[in-house]
């Protein structure tokens, strides 16, 4: 079972807010997840990205693969051991 680090959308209509979560690849986008490793709020200026670096690094070390979008956010924040992709 593949584990991914991806975005889960929350917030109201036209006011998106995302949680950066660790979930199995079969789980629905906004459904059950294993762990929350950060948040991303694109509606703020500048956009808000908060990562729990220790948790993120631990999940990447265990083999969780970040999606393209999450990998880009990690690179922008410069951290957590870098994506394994």
Residue pairs with C-beta under 8 A, 6 or more apart in sequence:
1 24
1 25
1 26
2 24
2 25
2 65
3 22
3 23
3 24
3 25
3 34
3 59
3 62
3 63
3 64
3 65
4 22
4 23
4 24
4 25
4 64
4 65
4 66
4 67
5 20
5 21
5 22
5 37
5 56
5 59
5 60
5 64
5 65
5 66
5 67
5 70
6 20
6 21
6 23
6 29
6 66
6 67
6 69
6 70
7 18
7 19
7 20
7 21
7 29
7 40
7 67
7 69
7 70
8 18
8 19
8 20
8 21
8 23
8 29
8 30
8 33
9 16
9 17
9 18
9 29
9 30
10 16
10 17
10 18
10 19
10 30
11 17
15 43
16 42
16 43
17 39
17 40
17 41
17 43
18 39
18 40
18 41
18 42
19 33
19 36
19 38
19 39
19 40
20 36
20 37
20 38
20 39
20 40
20 51
20 70
20 73
21 33
21 34
21 35
21 36
21 37
22 33
22 34
22 35
22 36
22 37
22 59
22 64
23 31
23 32
23 33
23 34
24 34
27 33
35 55
35 59
36 52
37 51
37 52
37 55
37 56
37 59
38 49
38 50
38 51
38 52
38 56
39 48
39 49
39 50
40 47
40 48
40 49
40 50
40 73
41 47
41 48
41 49
49 73
49 76
49 77
51 73
51 74
51 77
51 79
51 80
53 79
53 80
56 74
56 79
56 80
56 81
57 80
57 81
60 66
60 80
60 81
60 82
60 83
60 84
61 81
63 84
65 83
65 84
65 85
66 74
66 83
66 84
66 85
68 85
70 83
71 83
71 85
74 80
74 82
74 83
75 82
75 83
